[in-house]
Amino acid sequence: MTRFRISEAAALLGVSDDTVRRWADQGRLELGRGANGMQVVDGAELARLLAEQPEGGALADAFPLARASVRNRFVGLVTAVRRDGVMAQVELRAGPFRIVSLMSREAADELGLEPGMLAAASAKATVVSIELPQRADP
């Protein structure tokens, strides 16, 4: 069974540590104790909470953009735009995620992409890889 410290659970849920503790006090989330005595949250419990949240998350809800059929859509802030003669590299931070897009310079210029702008990245792929992080169980 995978268990997460409160700070890890908060990061995965996109909320503060205090919110996780408050949800536990309200009975919305069950906390346990790790081998070291620290409070932990079971991974299945986190999955249940995430499934209850609407798709897109708080950031996408706060800043709705045009609707699209693409499911893998990340709303965030442009953090960097690097242009050269033909291409542009655009970085976007959506919550804890950093998304990098390579596009033509012309496209970046037409969109007027600059750091600090609200934007959405969408991904369409035929292969999605899942990795497990190397971490010690709490």
N, CA, C and O atoms as CSV, one atom per row, in Angstrom:
chain,resi,resn,atom,element,x,y,z
A,1,MET,N,N,0.840,-1.167,0.000
A,1,MET,CA,C,0.000,0.000,0.000
A,1,MET,C,C,0.893,1.240,0.000
A,1,MET,O,O,1.807,1.346,0.818
A,2,THR,N,N,0.631,2.184,-0.920
A,2,THR,CA,C,1.392,3.418,-0.991
A,2,THR,C,C,0.778,4.441,-0.049
A,2,THR,O,O,-0.431,4.672,-0.064
A,3,ARG,N,N,1.627,5.048,0.768
A,3,ARG,CA,C,1.157,6.065,1.705
A,3,ARG,C,C,2.011,7.313,1.518
A,3,ARG,O,O,3.194,7.237,1.185
A,4,PHE,N,N,1.382,8.459,1.739
A,4,PHE,CA,C,2.035,9.738,1.508
A,4,PHE,C,C,1.986,10.595,2.763
A,4,PHE,O,O,1.000,10.590,3.500
A,5,ARG,N,N,3.083,11.343,2.995
A,5,ARG,CA,C,3.077,12.335,4.078
A,5,ARG,C,C,2.042,13.406,3.742
A,5,ARG,O,O,1.639,13.540,2.586
A,6,ILE,N,N,1.617,14.154,4.732
A,6,ILE,CA,C,0.605,15.198,4.519
A,6,ILE,C,C,1.071,16.201,3.471
A,6,ILE,O,O,0.280,16.607,2.619
A,7,SER,N,N,2.328,16.607,3.513
A,7,SER,CA,C,2.834,17.578,2.537
A,7,SER,C,C,2.793,17.011,1.117
A,7,SER,O,O,2.497,17.738,0.169
A,8,GLU,N,N,3.087,15.726,0.966
A,8,GLU,CA,C,3.027,15.091,-0.352
A,8,GLU,C,C,1.575,14.997,-0.831
A,8,GLU,O,O,1.278,15.264,-1.996
A,9,ALA,N,N,0.678,14.613,0.083
A,9,ALA,CA,C,-0.740,14.518,-0.271
A,9,ALA,C,C,-1.269,15.880,-0.701
A,9,ALA,O,O,-2.015,15.981,-1.674
A,10,ALA,N,N,-0.883,16.924,0.023
A,10,ALA,CA,C,-1.324,18.279,-0.315
A,10,ALA,C,C,-0.845,18.672,-1.709
A,10,ALA,O,O,-1.605,19.243,-2.491
A,11,ALA,N,N,0.413,18.368,-2.018
A,11,ALA,CA,C,0.950,18.699,-3.342
A,11,ALA,C,C,0.196,17.947,-4.438
A,11,ALA,O,O,-0.107,18.519,-5.485
A,12,LEU,N,N,-0.105,16.680,-4.207
A,12,LEU,CA,C,-0.829,15.889,-5.206
A,12,LEU,C,C,-2.256,16.386,-5.405
A,12,LEU,O,O,-2.795,16.314,-6.510
A,13,LEU,N,N,-2.864,16.889,-4.339
A,13,LEU,CA,C,-4.240,17.392,-4.414
A,13,LEU,C,C,-4.310,18.850,-4.858
A,13,LEU,O,O,-5.381,19.352,-5.197
A,14,GLY,N,N,-3.157,19.529,-4.854
A,14,GLY,CA,C,-3.146,20.938,-5.244
A,14,GLY,C,C,-3.734,21.848,-4.176
A,14,GLY,O,O,-4.331,22.877,-4.494
A,15,VAL,N,N,-3.565,21.470,-2.900
A,15,VAL,CA,C,-4.071,22.263,-1.782
A,15,VAL,C,C,-2.947,22.425,-0.757
A,15,VAL,O,O,-1.857,21.881,-0.937
A,16,SER,N,N,-3.209,23.167,0.307
A,16,SER,CA,C,-2.208,23.354,1.350
A,16,SER,C,C,-2.227,22.187,2.340
A,16,SER,O,O,-3.185,21.417,2.394
A,17,ASP,N,N,-1.153,22.075,3.115
A,17,ASP,CA,C,-1.087,21.067,4.188
A,17,ASP,C,C,-2.251,21.268,5.154
A,17,ASP,O,O,-2.867,20.305,5.611
A,18,ASP,N,N,-2.548,22.548,5.461
A,18,ASP,CA,C,-3.645,22.852,6.385
A,18,ASP,C,C,-4.984,22.363,5.852
A,18,ASP,O,O,-5.826,21.905,6.623
A,19,THR,N,N,-5.188,22.456,4.543
A,19,THR,CA,C,-6.438,21.980,3.957
A,19,THR,C,C,-6.564,20.467,4.126
A,19,THR,O,O,-7.645,19.965,4.436
A,20,VAL,N,N,-5.471,19.742,3.924
A,20,VAL,CA,C,-5.502,18.283,4.114
A,20,VAL,C,C,-5.863,17.964,5.563
A,20,VAL,O,O,-6.690,17.087,5.814
A,21,ARG,N,N,-5.254,18.663,6.513
A,21,ARG,CA,C,-5.571,18.431,7.925
A,21,ARG,C,C,-7.033,18.791,8.238
A,21,ARG,O,O,-7.707,18.083,8.986
A,22,ARG,N,N,-7.509,19.893,7.660
A,22,ARG,CA,C,-8.902,20.307,7.873
A,22,ARG,C,C,-9.865,19.270,7.303
A,22,ARG,O,O,-10.867,18.938,7.937
A,23,TRP,N,N,-9.566,18.758,6.109
A,23,TRP,CA,C,-10.411,17.719,5.505
A,23,TRP,C,C,-10.434,16.473,6.389
A,23,TRP,O,O,-11.466,15.814,6.518
A,24,ALA,N,N,-9.296,16.158,6.993
A,24,ALA,CA,C,-9.245,15.001,7.905
A,24,ALA,C,C,-10.122,15.267,9.128
A,24,ALA,O,O,-10.869,14.389,9.559
A,25,ASP,N,N,-10.035,16.476,9.687
A,25,ASP,CA,C,-10.861,16.832,10.848
A,25,ASP,C,C,-12.350,16.783,10.511
A,25,ASP,O,O,-13.172,16.451,11.365
A,26,GLN,N,N,-12.697,17.114,9.259
A,26,GLN,CA,C,-14.099,17.129,8.820
A,26,GLN,C,C,-14.592,15.744,8.398
A,26,GLN,O,O,-15.776,15.565,8.112
A,27,GLY,N,N,-13.684,14.764,8.357
A,27,GLY,CA,C,-14.064,13.412,7.967
A,27,GLY,C,C,-14.071,13.184,6.463
A,27,GLY,O,O,-14.504,12.131,5.997
A,28,ARG,N,N,-13.599,14.155,5.709
A,28,ARG,CA,C,-13.568,14.015,4.244
A,28,ARG,C,C,-12.400,13.135,3.792
A,28,ARG,O,O,-12.403,12.606,2.680
A,29,LEU,N,N,-11.417,12.990,4.656
A,29,LEU,CA,C,-10.177,12.279,4.340
A,29,LEU,C,C,-9.716,11.565,5.600
A,29,LEU,O,O,-9.777,12.126,6.694
A,30,GLU,N,N,-9.254,10.330,5.450
A,30,GLU,CA,C,-8.789,9.557,6.604
A,30,GLU,C,C,-7.268,9.556,6.658
A,30,GLU,O,O,-6.598,9.257,5.670
A,31,LEU,N,N,-6.737,9.893,7.820
A,31,LEU,CA,C,-5.293,9.867,8.040
A,31,LEU,C,C,-4.925,8.628,8.840
A,31,LEU,O,O,-5.714,8.139,9.648
A,32,GLY,N,N,-3.719,8.126,8.607
A,32,GLY,CA,C,-3.186,7.019,9.379
A,32,GLY,C,C,-1.838,7.424,9.952
A,32,GLY,O,O,-1.448,8.590,9.890
A,33,ARG,N,N,-1.134,6.452,10.507
A,33,ARG,CA,C,0.207,6.696,11.058
A,33,ARG,C,C,1.202,5.812,10.335
A,33,ARG,O,O,0.971,4.617,10.151
A,34,GLY,N,N,2.308,6.406,9.930
A,34,GLY,CA,C,3.381,5.652,9.307
A,34,GLY,C,C,4.204,4.936,10.360
A,34,GLY,O,O,3.973,5.106,11.558
A,35,ALA,N,N,5.158,4.139,9.921
A,35,ALA,CA,C,6.006,3.385,10.842
A,35,ALA,C,C,6.772,4.309,11.789
A,35,ALA,O,O,7.104,3.922,12.909
A,36,ASN,N,N,7.049,5.526,11.334
A,36,ASN,CA,C,7.776,6.492,12.153
A,36,ASN,C,C,6.855,7.335,13.026
A,36,ASN,O,O,7.326,8.223,13.737
A,37,GLY,N,N,5.535,7.071,12.985
A,37,GLY,CA,C,4.574,7.812,13.803
A,37,GLY,C,C,3.997,9.042,13.135
A,37,GLY,O,O,3.074,9.659,13.665
A,38,MET,N,N,4.530,9.407,11.978
A,38,MET,CA,C,4.011,10.588,11.275
A,38,MET,C,C,2.656,10.279,10.643
A,38,MET,O,O,2.368,9.138,10.281
A,39,GLN,N,N,1.829,11.317,10.520
A,39,GLN,CA,C,0.541,11.145,9.863
A,39,GLN,C,C,0.755,10.929,8.378
A,39,GLN,O,O,1.582,11.595,7.755
A,40,VAL,N,N,-0.006,9.983,7.808
A,40,VAL,CA,C,0.094,9.666,6.387
A,40,VAL,C,C,-1.311,9.498,5.807
A,40,VAL,O,O,-2.291,9.313,6.529
A,41,VAL,N,N,-1.368,9.571,4.477
A,41,VAL,CA,C,-2.620,9.378,3.754
A,41,VAL,C,C,-2.423,8.217,2.799
A,41,VAL,O,O,-1.429,8.169,2.075
A,42,ASP,N,N,-3.348,7.296,2.792
A,42,ASP,CA,C,-3.298,6.155,1.887
A,42,ASP,C,C,-3.496,6.636,0.451
A,42,ASP,O,O,-4.328,7.508,0.201
A,43,GLY,N,N,-2.742,6.077,-0.493
A,43,GLY,CA,C,-2.849,6.462,-1.892
A,43,GLY,C,C,-4.241,6.266,-2.467
A,43,GLY,O,O,-4.694,7.073,-3.278
A,44,ALA,N,N,-4.931,5.191,-2.053
A,44,ALA,CA,C,-6.294,4.945,-2.544
A,44,ALA,C,C,-7.243,6.045,-2.070
A,44,ALA,O,O,-8.179,6.414,-2.779
A,45,GLU,N,N,-6.995,6.561,-0.872
A,45,GLU,CA,C,-7.803,7.664,-0.333
A,45,GLU,C,C,-7.598,8.926,-1.174
A,45,GLU,O,O,-8.552,9.651,-1.456
A,46,LEU,N,N,-6.355,9.181,-1.571
A,46,LEU,CA,C,-6.073,10.332,-2.437
A,46,LEU,C,C,-6.737,10.172,-3.798
A,46,LEU,O,O,-7.298,11.126,-4.337
A,47,ALA,N,N,-6.673,8.973,-4.346
A,47,ALA,CA,C,-7.302,8.717,-5.649
A,47,ALA,C,C,-8.803,8.977,-5.584
A,47,ALA,O,O,-9.382,9.525,-6.522
A,48,ARG,N,N,-9.432,8.585,-4.480
A,48,ARG,CA,C,-10.867,8.823,-4.313
A,48,ARG,C,C,-11.161,10.326,-4.299
A,48,ARG,O,O,-12.098,10.783,-4.953
A,49,LEU,N,N,-10.360,11.091,-3.553
A,49,LEU,CA,C,-10.568,12.534,-3.487
A,49,LEU,C,C,-10.351,13.200,-4.842
A,49,LEU,O,O,-11.116,14.080,-5.236
A,50,LEU,N,N,-9.307,12.778,-5.552
A,50,LEU,CA,C,-9.033,13.348,-6.869
A,50,LEU,C,C,-10.167,13.043,-7.844
A,50,LEU,O,O,-10.511,13.881,-8.677
A,51,ALA,N,N,-10.743,11.861,-7.744
A,51,ALA,CA,C,-11.847,11.484,-8.633
A,51,ALA,C,C,-13.082,12.339,-8.366
A,51,ALA,O,O,-13.897,12.541,-9.266
A,52,GLU,N,N,-13.231,12.844,-7.140
A,52,GLU,CA,C,-14.365,13.701,-6.789
A,52,GLU,C,C,-14.214,15.105,-7.358
A,52,GLU,O,O,-15.209,15.803,-7.554
A,53,GLN,N,N,-12.972,15.528,-7.628
A,53,GLN,CA,C,-12.733,16.884,-8.113
A,53,GLN,C,C,-13.076,16.969,-9.595
A,53,GLN,O,O,-12.838,16.016,-10.337
A,54,PRO,N,N,-13.633,18.097,-10.039
A,54,PRO,CA,C,-13.943,18.248,-11.454
A,54,PRO,C,C,-12.664,18.257,-12.284
A,54,PRO,O,O,-11.615,18.697,-11.814
A,55,GLU,N,N,-12.755,17.773,-13.513
A,55,GLU,CA,C,-11.590,17.775,-14.397
A,55,GLU,C,C,-11.143,19.204,-14.633
A,55,GLU,O,O,-11.959,20.125,-14.682
A,56,GLY,N,N,-9.851,19.375,-14.778
A,56,GLY,CA,C,-9.311,20.695,-15.038
A,56,GLY,C,C,-8.712,21.324,-13.798
A,56,GLY,O,O,-7.688,22.002,-13.884
A,57,GLY,N,N,-9.331,21.113,-12.644
A,57,GLY,CA,C,-8.803,21.621,-11.398
A,57,GLY,C,C,-9.125,23.081,-11.171
A,57,GLY,O,O,-9.769,23.734,-11.992
A,58,ALA,N,N,-8.662,23.578,-10.035
A,58,ALA,CA,C,-8.991,24.932,-9.605
A,58,ALA,C,C,-8.448,25.990,-10.555
A,58,ALA,O,O,-9.119,26.989,-10.814
A,59,LEU,N,N,-7.244,25.785,-11.078
A,59,LEU,CA,C,-6.655,26.776,-11.977
A,59,LEU,C,C,-7.478,26.901,-13.252
A,59,LEU,O,O,-7.762,28.012,-13.702
A,60,ALA,N,N,-7.860,25.777,-13.832
A,60,ALA,CA,C,-8.666,25.809,-15.053
A,60,ALA,C,C,-10.051,26.388,-14.774
A,60,ALA,O,O,-10.615,27.079,-15.623
A,61,ASP,N,N,-10.608,26.110,-13.579
A,61,ASP,CA,C,-11.922,26.657,-13.226
A,61,ASP,C,C,-11.856,28.170,-13.040
A,61,ASP,O,O,-12.771,28.893,-13.435
A,62,ALA,N,N,-10.763,28.644,-12.432
A,62,ALA,CA,C,-10.623,30.076,-12.177
A,62,ALA,C,C,-10.379,30.868,-13.456
A,62,ALA,O,O,-10.774,32.030,-13.553
A,63,PHE,N,N,-9.734,30.246,-14.433
A,63,PHE,CA,C,-9.406,30.918,-15.684
A,63,PHE,C,C,-9.871,30.079,-16.865
A,63,PHE,O,O,-9.049,29.493,-17.569
A,64,PRO,N,N,-11.185,30.015,-17.092
A,64,PRO,CA,C,-11.666,29.198,-18.206
A,64,PRO,C,C,-11.228,29.788,-19.545
A,64,PRO,O,O,-11.311,30.995,-19.769
A,65,LEU,N,N,-10.771,28.926,-20.409
A,65,LEU,CA,C,-10.400,29.328,-21.764
A,65,LEU,C,C,-11.374,28.653,-22.721
A,65,LEU,O,O,-12.343,28.030,-22.289
A,66,ALA,N,N,-11.124,28.775,-23.991
A,66,ALA,CA,C,-12.004,28.152,-24.976
A,66,ALA,C,C,-12.153,26.666,-24.715
A,66,ALA,O,O,-11.196,25.996,-24.327
A,67,ARG,N,N,-13.345,26.156,-24.925
A,67,ARG,CA,C,-13.582,24.724,-24.740
A,67,ARG,C,C,-12.940,23.972,-25.897
A,67,ARG,O,O,-12.884,24.475,-27.019
A,68,ALA,N,N,-12.461,22.774,-25.622
A,68,ALA,CA,C,-11.804,21.964,-26.645
A,68,ALA,C,C,-12.094,20.503,-26.368
A,68,ALA,O,O,-12.455,20.122,-25.254
A,69,SER,N,N,-11.928,19.689,-27.405
A,69,SER,CA,C,-12.172,18.260,-27.244
A,69,SER,C,C,-10.968,17.526,-26.666
A,69,SER,O,O,-11.081,16.368,-26.264
A,70,VAL,N,N,-9.835,18.180,-26.623
A,70,VAL,CA,C,-8.627,17.548,-26.108
A,70,VAL,C,C,-8.765,17.340,-24.604
A,70,VAL,O,O,-9.106,18.273,-23.877
A,71,ARG,N,N,-8.504,16.128,-24.137
A,71,ARG,CA,C,-8.653,15.808,-22.717
A,71,ARG,C,C,-7.420,16.205,-21.915
A,71,ARG,O,O,-7.536,16.580,-20.748
A,72,ASN,N,N,-6.257,16.127,-22.519
A,72,ASN,CA,C,-5.012,16.418,-21.820
A,72,ASN,C,C,-4.692,17.897,-21.999
A,72,ASN,O,O,-3.890,18.275,-22.854
A,73,ARG,N,N,-5.327,18.720,-21.185
A,73,ARG,CA,C,-5.241,20.167,-21.319
A,73,ARG,C,C,-4.775,20.747,-19.991
A,73,ARG,O,O,-5.318,20.417,-18.936
A,74,PHE,N,N,-3.767,21.611,-20.048
A,74,PHE,CA,C,-3.166,22.165,-18.845
A,74,PHE,C,C,-3.231,23.689,-18.904
A,74,PHE,O,O,-2.598,24.298,-19.765
A,75,VAL,N,N,-3.984,24.308,-18.006
A,75,VAL,CA,C,-4.069,25.767,-17.937
A,75,VAL,C,C,-2.988,26.252,-16.979
A,75,VAL,O,O,-2.831,25.715,-15.883
A,76,GLY,N,N,-2.245,27.272,-17.401
A,76,GLY,CA,C,-1.186,27.784,-16.545
A,76,GLY,C,C,-0.635,29.092,-17.044
A,76,GLY,O,O,-1.242,29.760,-17.881
A,77,LEU,N,N,0.527,29.456,-16.521
A,77,LEU,CA,C,1.193,30.693,-16.898
A,77,LEU,C,C,2.409,30.398,-17.751
A,77,LEU,O,O,3.164,29.467,-17.472
A,78,VAL,N,N,2.595,31.191,-18.787
A,78,VAL,CA,C,3.804,31.107,-19.603
A,78,VAL,C,C,4.942,31.637,-18.736
A,78,VAL,O,O,4.857,32.743,-18.204
A,79,THR,N,N,6.002,30.850,-18.595
A,79,THR,CA,C,7.132,31.261,-17.755
A,79,THR,C,C,8.359,31.651,-18.559
A,79,THR,O,O,9.234,32.352,-18.051
A,80,ALA,N,N,8.435,31.203,-19.817
A,80,ALA,CA,C,9.580,31.567,-20.655
A,80,ALA,C,C,9.218,31.378,-22.121
A,80,ALA,O,O,8.470,30.470,-22.482
A,81,VAL,N,N,9.769,32.261,-22.960
A,81,VAL,CA,C,9.628,32.127,-24.409
A,81,VAL,C,C,11.000,32.406,-24.994
A,81,VAL,O,O,11.537,33.503,-24.836
A,82,ARG,N,N,11.566,31.422,-25.667
A,82,ARG,CA,C,12.871,31.577,-26.311
A,82,ARG,C,C,12.668,31.486,-27.815
A,82,ARG,O,O,12.241,30.454,-28.332
A,83,ARG,N,N,12.972,32.553,-28.498
A,83,ARG,CA,C,12.790,32.597,-29.950
A,83,ARG,C,C,14.150,32.608,-30.635
A,83,ARG,O,O,15.095,33.230,-30.151
A,84,ASP,N,N,14.238,31.906,-31.778
A,84,ASP,CA,C,15.414,32.063,-32.630
A,84,ASP,C,C,14.896,32.406,-34.023
A,84,ASP,O,O,13.770,32.888,-34.151
A,85,GLY,N,N,15.668,32.174,-35.045
A,85,GLY,CA,C,15.266,32.562,-36.390
A,85,GLY,C,C,13.980,31.921,-36.872
A,85,GLY,O,O,13.147,32.594,-37.479
A,86,VAL,N,N,13.798,30.615,-36.611
A,86,VAL,CA,C,12.656,29.887,-37.168
A,86,VAL,C,C,11.746,29.308,-36.088
A,86,VAL,O,O,10.535,29.208,-36.291
A,87,MET,N,N,12.310,28.926,-34.948
A,87,MET,CA,C,11.550,28.201,-33.925
A,87,MET,C,C,11.442,29.012,-32.631
A,87,MET,O,O,12.174,29.976,-32.406
A,88,ALA,N,N,10.493,28.578,-31.790
A,88,ALA,CA,C,10.334,29.153,-30.451
A,88,ALA,C,C,10.109,28.009,-29.469
A,88,ALA,O,O,9.444,27.022,-29.786
A,89,GLN,N,N,10.670,28.156,-28.280
A,89,GLN,CA,C,10.443,27.207,-27.191
A,89,GLN,C,C,9.648,27.948,-26.123
A,89,GLN,O,O,10.082,28.981,-25.611
A,90,VAL,N,N,8.481,27.408,-25.796
A,90,VAL,CA,C,7.583,28.050,-24.844
A,90,VAL,C,C,7.432,27.138,-23.633
A,90,VAL,O,O,7.111,25.958,-23.777
A,91,GLU,N,N,7.664,27.684,-22.440
A,91,GLU,CA,C,7.485,26.934,-21.194
A,91,GLU,C,C,6.243,27.450,-20.490
A,91,GLU,O,O,6.003,28.655,-20.422
A,92,LEU,N,N,5.457,26.517,-19.969
A,92,LEU,CA,C,4.230,26.837,-19.255
A,92,LEU,C,C,4.235,26.079,-17.944
A,92,LEU,O,O,4.566,24.893,-17.924
A,93,ARG,N,N,3.874,26.738,-16.836
A,93,ARG,CA,C,3.736,26.061,-15.546
A,93,ARG,C,C,2.256,25.958,-15.232
A,93,ARG,O,O,1.556,26.966,-15.136
A,94,ALA,N,N,1.791,24.735,-15.073
A,94,ALA,CA,C,0.398,24.461,-14.730
A,94,ALA,C,C,0.415,23.691,-13.420
A,94,ALA,O,O,0.628,22.478,-13.417
A,95,GLY,N,N,0.194,24.376,-12.310
A,95,GLY,CA,C,0.333,23.737,-11.011
A,95,GLY,C,C,1.767,23.267,-10.851
A,95,GLY,O,O,2.696,24.046,-11.064
A,96,PRO,N,N,1.967,22.008,-10.478
A,96,PRO,CA,C,3.326,21.521,-10.298
A,96,PRO,C,C,3.993,21.081,-11.603
A,96,PRO,O,O,5.133,20.618,-11.592
A,97,PHE,N,N,3.285,21.225,-12.723
A,97,PHE,CA,C,3.785,20.693,-13.984
A,97,PHE,C,C,4.436,21.764,-14.843
A,97,PHE,O,O,3.944,22.888,-14.934
A,98,ARG,N,N,5.541,21.405,-15.466
A,98,ARG,CA,C,6.235,22.265,-16.432
A,98,ARG,C,C,6.042,21.629,-17.792
A,98,ARG,O,O,6.456,20.492,-18.017
A,99,ILE,N,N,5.419,22.356,-18.694
A,99,ILE,CA,C,5.171,21.861,-20.045
A,99,ILE,C,C,5.995,22.704,-21.002
A,99,ILE,O,O,5.996,23.931,-20.906
A,100,VAL,N,N,6.696,22.058,-21.924
A,100,VAL,CA,C,7.517,22.755,-22.907
A,100,VAL,C,C,6.966,22.445,-24.285
A,100,VAL,O,O,6.745,21.286,-24.635
A,101,SER,N,N,6.747,23.495,-25.063
A,101,SER,CA,C,6.248,23.338,-26.420
A,101,SER,C,C,7.246,23.944,-27.401
A,101,SER,O,O,7.755,25.044,-27.188
A,102,LEU,N,N,7.512,23.220,-28.458
A,102,LEU,CA,C,8.320,23.746,-29.556
A,102,LEU,C,C,7.364,24.084,-30.688
A,102,LEU,O,O,6.562,23.248,-31.106
A,103,MET,N,N,7.452,25.312,-31.180
A,103,MET,CA,C,6.555,25.746,-32.258
A,103,MET,C,C,7.319,26.692,-33.161
A,103,MET,O,O,8.440,27.096,-32.852
A,104,SER,N,N,6.709,27.039,-34.266
A,104,SER,CA,C,7.364,27.998,-35.152
A,104,SER,C,C,7.400,29.358,-34.465
A,104,SER,O,O,6.525,29.683,-33.663
A,105,ARG,N,N,8.397,30.131,-34.780
A,105,ARG,CA,C,8.485,31.495,-34.232
A,105,ARG,C,C,7.280,32.297,-34.685
A,105,ARG,O,O,6.745,33.112,-33.934
A,106,GLU,N,N,6.861,32.061,-35.912
A,106,GLU,CA,C,5.698,32.773,-36.453
A,106,GLU,C,C,4.461,32.531,-35.582
A,106,GLU,O,O,3.720,33.466,-35.284
A,107,ALA,N,N,4.239,31.272,-35.175
A,107,ALA,CA,C,3.085,30.951,-34.335
A,107,ALA,C,C,3.191,31.648,-32.984
A,107,ALA,O,O,2.205,32.202,-32.498
A,108,ALA,N,N,4.380,31.629,-32.368
A,108,ALA,CA,C,4.580,32.288,-31.077
A,108,ALA,C,C,4.351,33.789,-31.191
A,108,ALA,O,O,3.758,34.406,-30.306
A,109,ASP,N,N,4.826,34.372,-32.293
A,109,ASP,CA,C,4.635,35.812,-32.510
A,109,ASP,C,C,3.163,36.144,-32.740
A,109,ASP,O,O,2.665,37.138,-32.211
A,110,GLU,N,N,2.462,35.324,-33.525
A,110,GLU,CA,C,1.037,35.572,-33.789
A,110,GLU,C,C,0.213,35.495,-32.502
A,110,GLU,O,O,-0.741,36.253,-32.325
A,111,LEU,N,N,0.585,34.574,-31.604
A,111,LEU,CA,C,-0.110,34.453,-30.326
A,111,LEU,C,C,0.330,35.529,-29.337
A,111,LEU,O,O,-0.331,35.757,-28.324
A,112,GLY,N,N,1.440,36.185,-29.635
A,112,GLY,CA,C,1.960,37.210,-28.737
A,112,GLY,C,C,2.434,36.635,-27.412
A,112,GLY,O,O,2.308,37.277,-26.369
A,113,LEU,N,N,2.978,35.430,-27.454
A,113,LEU,CA,C,3.374,34.743,-26.224
A,113,LEU,C,C,4.522,35.456,-25.520
A,113,LEU,O,O,5.566,35.731,-26.112
A,114,GLU,N,N,4.299,35.749,-24.233
A,114,GLU,CA,C,5.295,36.393,-23.377
A,114,GLU,C,C,5.157,35.818,-21.974
A,114,GLU,O,O,4.068,35.385,-21.598
A,115,PRO,N,N,6.237,35.803,-21.187
A,115,PRO,CA,C,6.142,35.348,-19.801
A,115,PRO,C,C,5.073,36.122,-19.025
A,115,PRO,O,O,4.926,37.335,-19.179
A,116,GLY,N,N,4.330,35.388,-18.187
A,116,GLY,CA,C,3.289,35.993,-17.376
A,116,GLY,C,C,1.899,35.902,-17.973
A,116,GLY,O,O,0.920,36.249,-17.312
A,117,MET,N,N,1.794,35.439,-19.215
A,117,MET,CA,C,0.485,35.302,-19.869
A,117,MET,C,C,-0.199,34.011,-19.439
A,117,MET,O,O,0.459,32.995,-19.212
A,118,LEU,N,N,-1.517,34.057,-19.329
A,118,LEU,CA,C,-2.317,32.868,-19.096
A,118,LEU,C,C,-2.460,32.140,-20.429
A,118,LEU,O,O,-2.728,32.764,-21.456
A,119,ALA,N,N,-2.284,30.827,-20.414
A,119,ALA,CA,C,-2.397,30.035,-21.640
A,119,ALA,C,C,-2.784,28.610,-21.265
A,119,ALA,O,O,-2.779,28.235,-20.093
A,120,ALA,N,N,-3.113,27.842,-22.263
A,120,ALA,CA,C,-3.412,26.423,-22.051
A,120,ALA,C,C,-2.584,25.610,-23.028
A,120,ALA,O,O,-2.500,25.941,-24.211
A,121,ALA,N,N,-1.976,24.548,-22.532
A,121,ALA,CA,C,-1.249,23.608,-23.372
A,121,ALA,C,C,-2.132,22.377,-23.529
A,121,ALA,O,O,-2.752,21.931,-22.564
A,122,SER,N,N,-2.189,21.837,-24.716
A,122,SER,CA,C,-2.936,20.600,-24.920
A,122,SER,C,C,-2.013,19.592,-25.578
A,122,SER,O,O,-1.186,19.938,-26.421
A,123,ALA,N,N,-2.170,18.342,-25.179
A,123,ALA,CA,C,-1.296,17.284,-25.676
A,123,ALA,C,C,-2.142,16.182,-26.280
A,123,ALA,O,O,-3.156,15.778,-25.711
A,124,LYS,N,N,-1.728,15.710,-27.410
A,124,LYS,CA,C,-2.378,14.598,-28.080
A,124,LYS,C,C,-1.260,13.603,-28.409
A,124,LYS,O,O,-0.306,13.955,-29.104
A,125,ALA,N,N,-1.366,12.402,-27.929
A,125,ALA,CA,C,-0.298,11.434,-28.143
A,125,ALA,C,C,-0.877,10.031,-28.290
A,125,ALA,O,O,-1.948,9.728,-27.764
A,126,THR,N,N,-0.162,9.194,-29.001
A,126,THR,CA,C,-0.590,7.806,-29.144
A,126,THR,C,C,0.007,6.917,-28.064
A,126,THR,O,O,-0.450,5.793,-27.857
A,127,VAL,N,N,1.036,7.423,-27.369
A,127,VAL,CA,C,1.680,6.651,-26.321
A,127,VAL,C,C,1.793,7.521,-25.077
A,127,VAL,O,O,2.254,8.660,-25.148
A,128,VAL,N,N,1.376,6.987,-23.951
A,128,VAL,CA,C,1.549,7.672,-22.678
A,128,VAL,C,C,2.296,6.713,-21.764
A,128,VAL,O,O,1.852,5.588,-21.536
A,129,SER,N,N,3.429,7.159,-21.242
A,129,SER,CA,C,4.241,6.332,-20.350
A,129,SER,C,C,3.956,6.713,-18.909
A,129,SER,O,O,3.763,7.889,-18.601
A,130,ILE,N,N,3.930,5.734,-18.033
A,130,ILE,CA,C,3.750,5.949,-16.608
A,130,ILE,C,C,5.020,5.506,-15.908
A,130,ILE,O,O,5.511,4.404,-16.151
A,131,GLU,N,N,5.553,6.350,-15.044
A,131,GLU,CA,C,6.753,6.010,-14.277
A,131,GLU,C,C,6.431,6.052,-12.801
A,131,GLU,O,O,5.544,6.788,-12.371
A,132,LEU,N,N,7.147,5.266,-12.031
A,132,LEU,CA,C,7.019,5.292,-10.584
A,132,LEU,C,C,8.258,5.973,-10.003
A,132,LEU,O,O,9.382,5.620,-10.359
A,133,PRO,N,N,8.062,6.934,-9.122
A,133,PRO,CA,C,9.223,7.603,-8.529
A,133,PRO,C,C,9.921,6.695,-7.531
A,133,PRO,O,O,9.304,5.809,-6.939
A,134,GLN,N,N,11.201,6.924,-7.354
A,134,GLN,CA,C,11.939,6.195,-6.332
A,134,GLN,C,C,11.800,6.992,-5.052
A,134,GLN,O,O,12.272,8.127,-4.974
A,135,ARG,N,N,11.158,6.414,-4.047
A,135,ARG,CA,C,10.967,7.114,-2.781
A,135,ARG,C,C,10.816,6.100,-1.671
A,135,ARG,O,O,10.408,4.961,-1.896
A,136,ALA,N,N,11.147,6.528,-0.489
A,136,ALA,CA,C,10.999,5.675,0.686
A,136,ALA,C,C,9.575,5.803,1.190
A,136,ALA,O,O,9.017,6.900,1.206
A,137,ASP,N,N,8.983,4.694,1.601
A,137,ASP,CA,C,7.638,4.720,2.181
A,137,ASP,C,C,7.692,5.369,3.552
A,137,ASP,O,O,8.578,5.059,4.349
A,138,PRO,N,N,6.745,6.277,3.840
A,138,PRO,CA,C,6.739,6.898,5.180
A,138,PRO,C,C,6.264,5.898,6.217
A,138,PRO,O,O,6.189,6.225,7.401
